[in-house]
Amino acid sequence: MDSVHADGRAGTATTGVAPGARRDLLPLKILVAGGFGVGKTTLVAALSEVPPLSTEQQMTSLSDGVDDASIVPEKTTTTVAMDFGRVTIDDSLVLYLFGTPGQSRFWFMWDELARGAVGAVVLVDLRRIDDCFAAIDYFENRGLPFVVALNAFPGTDGVDDDLVRDALAVPPGHPLVHVDARDDASCTRALIVLVEHALARST
């Protein structure tokens, strides 16, 4: 497999489908976005079939007053550039996942990461719903398809999906999925919904 770059350039990927046979895969670039501590690194790690690349660094006193970790006190690291992983959906489709940094001081990375992407999964922590507005605005302003993925944090069960759409100011019927960022099955379903949404937008 050829290397994959942050701007979405990728060589042809292949997989063995029978002894001595090879089939071309369609590579698609997907962003995983959202606010600080919402589960982006966890989702990429749960899905990736290769050891995920992570740029997590220890949080220091420099983040005091900048990153609000009060609701995720167990979080001691933060992504400073990107996360990267790969997941093969079937014999014809492979997805390259790029997790964006959540803090505003690293948002300069987003334009580079978004180049060549077919869409994004926007992770949402319903306890801190305001934190995802910047990601939603970013993708709406650039016309990039995205799905809203409600991550399963404690105390966030039972919220009506339409109320969430209203709160996020996305249209009725906009793709919204429930995920547990630690669970590859639910996260894979979110990726499939995104790809289907992106294809529908392109036709």
Buried (B, 14 or more C-beta within 10 A) or exposed (E): BEEBBBBBEBEEBBBEEEEEEEEEBEBBBBBBBBBBBBBBBBBBBBBBEEEBBBBEEEBEEEBEEEBEBEEBEEEEEBBBBBBBBBBEBEEEBBBBBBBBBBBEEBBEBBEBBBEBBBBBBBBBBBEBBEBBBBBBEBBEEEEBBBBBBBBBBEEBEEBEBEEBBEBBEBEEEBBBBBBBBBBBEBBBBBBBBBBBBBEEEEE
